[in-house]
Structure formats: structure tokens, C-alpha cells
Amino acid sequence: MPGLEFSVPYNNDPKTLDKLFELKNLNGNSISEVYLSGPQSKSAAGRIVEEIDEARFVEITGLIHKNGIRVNLIMNATCEGTGWYASDAVKEMVSFINQMHENGSIDAVTMANPIFIKTLRKTNPDIEICASVLGDIDCMQRALIFAASGASTITPDTTINRNLELLKEIKQKTGVKIKLMVNEGCLYKCPYRKFHLNYISHKSTEIGEVSGDAFYAGCSDITREDHSQILKSGWIRPEDLSKYTDVTSFFKIVGREQPLAHVIRSVKAYIKERWNGDLLDIMCSNLSKYALDYGAGLDNQALGEMGFFVKTITCNYECNSCDYCNKLAEKLIRLECLTRGKLEDLGHAELADRLEASGVIPKLDS
């Protein structure tokens, strides 16, 4: 039986690529795709990363292909201002994508805007177009429209990651491939999300150091006041991936804005389908930041032992009449936790080595 496939992030650090190539076949599973931002001069995107120009982009994609892995170009901005829709701007964007596809630099492109998906598909019947998670595809209506626009793959909104019946129905009725995002870590039904994504889309094209973020403080405030939000977020545990085989065997790991240690830690956990540490150490977005700011921790194995997956896939999201997540959060969420992952992400890998050697922090699977 074929193993699971993973789409993994390139964070514009060549050392990360080298480590990813070492992991491309592990545990019967494989890294089949690396996704990355294109040159900032060509497109905004849903993550803020270091500058990359076209020559460097082509060089990196060639290296990925040399290692037998597909390349997915991320052009999933949700806003670039009114000029985004000007005919010349659209023509330039489509021309760049087609050029990169024709010269063999990319195999697929990820887009959030169905208008641009439809426009690109008219000019290129062969390229794989992935409808981004930023397209908010959380119901059959949206899935059908994106599929009709020309998407050949859909990454659904993470808010339906635990609705297996809806995911199976989307797969069956659209006929497209499903790729599930596993570790984003945003709030469930986040009220800031569309505004945050628009902000990031604009900031992602600005060259130079990016300081601050106008939204994470709001997410952290909500999470700090209600730890059940950590459990309600739409992540999928590494151990639960095999339970999605009726939906897909293709999973996307988040982390384009994360340091090398975080990317490799997360990829290892998911490709091995096992993580014996703090679940928040392999999350991104709000949960990652909250974990670093407050030392928040969630024992992944304890969560599995409590039957979390079985309970949540039957959830009706009537939170006002259910206290399951509140009670579980009280039992499992801890603050001021010290872990290797947190130390690495804060830039203290050497300290982590010493504390691990002395038994102060637990040693994780290599």
C-alpha cells in the first residue's frame, strides 16, 4: 500500500532544504512536494519570508527537482490592492507562472483567488493548480466553485479538518485531489483571520526587516483567557493521519516563516506519524507564538490516550452546551513548560543540548 505524501515548506534557508532532502523517504512515507514563495517582485503571498529574486528562485527549484521532488509555487495573496485586478497586472502574473512551468521550474501553483485560478486555467490546461487554504473552502458550495474555476487540488479550510464526512463528500463531488493542512494553529473561526491575511499579503512584498504584527496579540489574548481554544484549532495530530485515508493521503506541513529547527522537527513528526513531545512545538501561527510567549504546553501522547480524535470527529460545535474541550484543557494545558523545541525556536539550541544531557528536559526521538 502506498505511503503518505507530504508537501513541505522552504523557508529561504538552503540548510533547511539539505535536511529535508535527507527526510524525503522515511517510515514508508515521502516528501513529494516542496512549496515556496516566488520573487516578491512577482507576487504577494500568505507568509512573510526573506527576499528571493528570480535567478535565485530558479536555482532553488532546480535543486529541489534534482532531488526528485516536485515544486509548488505559492502565489496565494488575498489582497494586493485595486491594481491587482488591472489587465496588465493579471497578464504579467499569468505570464510569469506559465514561463516558470514551461521552463521546468515549477510543477504546480497555489492560489487563493478563484478569478485568477480561472484566468490561469484558460491559458494553461496542464499545470496543477491548488486552491489555497486561504480560499476559505469550508463547504460544498465553495469547493464546487473552485473546482469549476480550474483547481485540480484543494486545501480545505482547516476549520473542517475534523469533519471527515464533509471532506469525503467534497472529494467525491468535485473529483479533485484533497491536500489537508495539518499544523497551522490558528484560532477556530478566527475573527481576525481575513484582516490578518490581507495585512500579510501586503507586507509579504515589502523588502527588508519586518517588525511586529498587528494581529497576534489579539489571538494570544483570546487563547490566554480560554485554553480550550488550543484544542478547538483545526490541527491534526501526526498519529491520526492514517485515519484520513478515505479522504486523502496528501498532507501539507506549515512553516515557511519558521527557523530550520522548527521545520525539521515538524516534518519528522508527521512523516514518522509519531510525536512523543509537546504538540505545540510542532504547531505554527497563533499556537506557536502563544507557546513561546507563555511556555504553553500540551502533551501529545496524553491527548491521544484520552480519545481526542474519536470525540472531535463527531463534534457538532455546539460549544455553549458542551464543556469537553474546557475540561480537557484544564487537565492537559500547562504554562511555563520548558522543552527542547521552545529553546531551539528562541535561538538557544546549545542550552537545549546541555539541559537534555543533564536530564532537565526530556530527550525526544531523533
N, C-alpha and C positions, 0 to 999 in steps of 0.2 A: 504493500500500500504506500503511495507517495506520501512524503512527509509534508510538513507545513512550510509555507513560503513567507518570507519576511521582506518588507520594504523598510530600509533603514536610512537614517539621516546622515548627511555630510554637513559638518559644522564649519567648513572652510579651514580645517586644520588637517594637513596631509598626514600627520601622525595618527589621526583617528582612522583615516582610510586604511593605513597599513594594518592596524589592529582589526578592523572589520574584515579585511581580506583573510586574516587568519581564522576568522569565525565563520566563513561562508558556508561550510558544510559541517554540521555538528548535531549530534543526537538524532540523526536521520532527517533533520530539517535543513533548510538552506536559506541563505540571503540571496534572493533572486533579483533584487532591485535596490539601487541607491538613489535617493531623491535629494535634490539640491536646488538652491536658488540660482537664477541666472544673473547676468550682469545687471547692476542697479540701473544702468542707463537704458535698459530694455524693458524692465517691468518691476513693479512693486510686488510684494508677496506677504504672506501671513505670518512671517517671522522676521526679526531684525538680525542680520548676520553681518560679518565683516565684508568689506568691499571685495568684489571679484570682477575683473574685466573679461571681455570676450575671449581673448587669447588664453588666459588662464582657465576659463571655463572649458574651452575645447581641450586643453591639456589634461584637465582633471577627468573629463568624461572619457577621454581616450584611455586613461589609466584604469578607470572602472571597467571599461569594455575589455581591456587586456586581461583582466582577472575573471572574465566570463560572467559579468553581472550587468543587467540592464540599467539604463539611466532614465530617470523620470525628472523632467524639468518642472519646477514649481513656479507657476505664474497665477497664484490664487488670490490676488488682491481683492478686497471687497469695495475699495473706493480709490480712485486716483483723480477725483475732481471731474468737472464737466468736460474738460478736454480729453478725457479718457475715451469718450464716445465719438470724437471727431473722426471723420472718414479717413484722414491721413494717418492718424494715430492707430486706428484699428488695422489699417493696411500694413503699417510698419510692424505691428505686433505679430500679425499672422505671417508676414514675410519672414520674420526672424525665426519663428517656430518651424516653418517649412524648410528654411535653409538649414537649421540645425538637424532636422530629421533627414533631409536629403544627403547631407554630408556625413551622416552616420554618427553624429554627436549624441543624439537622444533617441530613445525608443518610444517615449511616452511624454505627455504633458498633463499637468494637473491644473484645472481652472475652476473657479467658483461661480463665474458669471455665465448663465445659460445662453445669453446673447452671443458671447464670444465663442462658446463651445459650438453653437450652431454655425457661426460665421467660419470658424476654422474647419469644421467638418465639410462644408461645401467646397473648400479648396483642397482638402486632403482626406480622401476616403480610407487611407491605410493606417495613419498614426493612431496609437492608442490614446484616447482622451479620458482622463479620470476626473470625474466630478468631485470636487474637493469637499471635505468635511465642512468647510466654510460656506458651502451652499445651503446649509441647514436642511438637509434632506432627512426629515423626521416622520414622513408619512408617505403613503402610496401616491398621492397626488403629485407631490414634488418629484418623487422618484420617476414616475412616468414621464413627466415633462422634461427632466434632464436626459432621460434615455432617448426620448423623441428628438431632443436637440442634437444628439450625436454622441453622448457619453457612452463609452464602451466598458467603463468601470465606474462604480460608485463607492465612495466612502461615506456611509451614512453619518448623520449627526450622532455624536456619542450618547445623547440622551435616550436613544433607542437600542443601545448596545445590549441591554438585558431583556429586550423584547424579542425573543427568538422567533415567535410566530410571525410577527410583523416582518422581521428580517427575511425569513424564508419566503413569505408572500412577495416581498419586493423582488427577491431573486427570481422567483418563478414567473411573475407577471411582466417584469421588464426584460428578462433574458440577458441582463448584463452581469459582469463579474462583480462580486462584492469584496471590498477590502475594508476590514474593520480596524479602527484606530484604538490602541489598547491602553495607552498610558498618558493621556492628555492632562487630566487632573483639574479641569475647570469645574466650577460650580454647576450643579444640575439646574438647567433652565436659568442660567445666569442673566440677571437683568442688565449687566454691563456689557455683555458679550459683543453685540453688534457695534457698539460705540468703540469698544476696545479694538476690535478688528479693523475698523476704519482708521483709527489712530495709528495702529501698527502698519497698515498698508501705506500710509503717507510717510511715516518715519523710516520704513524699510528702504526707501530710495535716497535717504539723506546720508551722505558720505561723512565719515568722521565719528567721533565718540558719541554714543547715545547715553544721556544721563537721565535717570529717573523713569518713572512710568506713572501715568495719571490714573491707573485703574486698580493695580494690585492691592493698594491699601484698602479699597472698598471690599474686595474679595476676602482679604485677610480679616477684616472686621467682622464680616458675616461668619466666617469659619471659626474665629475665636469665640464668638458668642454662642455658636451652635456646632459642636463637633460632629453631630450626625451628618452634616454636610459633607464631611470627608467620605463617609460611606455611600452617600447618595450620588456622588460624582460617577460618571459613566465609564470608569476604567474596567479592565478585565484582568483578572489575576493570571500569571503565567500558567498555573496548574489547570486553568479552566479552558484553555484554548481548544483542546481536543473535543470539548462539548459543543463546539460550533460547526462541526463538520457538515451538518445538513445545510448550513448557510454558506460557509467558505472555509478554505484552508489558507487564506491570504490575509496577513495582518501587518499593520503599519505601526512602527515604533516612533514616537515623537522625540525630538531632541536637537533640532538644527541650531538652537541657540545655546545648547549646553556644552560644558567642557568635555574633553576626551573621556575622563574617568566616568562621568555620568552616562555618556552614550554607550560605552562598552559594558558597563555594569547592567544597564537596561537590556541591551541586546543579548548578552549572555543569559540573563534570567529568562527571557522569553524564548530564545532558541533552545534552551535546555528544558523549558516548560517547568521550571522549578526555581523558587527563590526562598531561601531559608532565613531571610533577614527582615528588615523594616520595609514594608511595602512602599512607604512614602519616599524611600531612597531611589526608587525607580520610576517615580512619577515626575511630570513636568508641570508647567504653568502654576496655577494658584497653589496646588498641594505641595509642589516642590518649594516654592518660596515660603509658604507657611511653615513647612518642616524646618527650613533653615533659620527662619526668624525666631521660632519658638521652640525648636528642638522637638517638634511633634513627631510621634512615632506610632506605628501600627504593625503589630506582629503578624506577618503574612500567614504563617503556619497556624497560629491560633485562630485566625479568621476562617481558614479553611476547615478546621476541626469543628467549627460552630455551624457548619452547613449554610454558609452565607450565599453561595451560588444558588442552591435549590430554593432558598427563601426569596431571593430577589428576582429570579426569573418568573415568579408568579405574582410579583408585586403589582398592585393596581394604583399605586402612587396616591392613595388617599391618606396622606401623611397626617391630616388632622385627626384621624380616627385610629392611628396605628403608632405605637411607640417603639417598634422593633429596632430601628436604627439608633434612636436615642439611648435605649438600654444597652445596645451593643457597644456604642461609642463610650459609654460610661465604663464598661468593662475593659475595653481594649485600647482606647486612645490615651497616650501618655505624653506629657510635656517634659522638656529638658532631657530628652534622650540623647545619648552620645553614641554615634555609630561611625563606622569607617566611611560610609557613603557621605554623611554630612561633613565630616572633616575634609574629605577629598574635594567636595564641591565648594568648600570655603577656602581651598588652597593649602590645606595642611596635611598633605599625604605622608610626609615624613613623621609627623606626630602620630598619625594613624598607625604607621608601621610600629612605632615604639609601644603604643598603647595596646596594639593587638598582640605583640610579642610578650608583653607583661601580663596579658590576660584581663586588662581593664575593659576592653571592648571585645566582643566575640569575633572569632575568625570565620569568614564566610567561605563558601565553596569557591574555588578558583575557576 
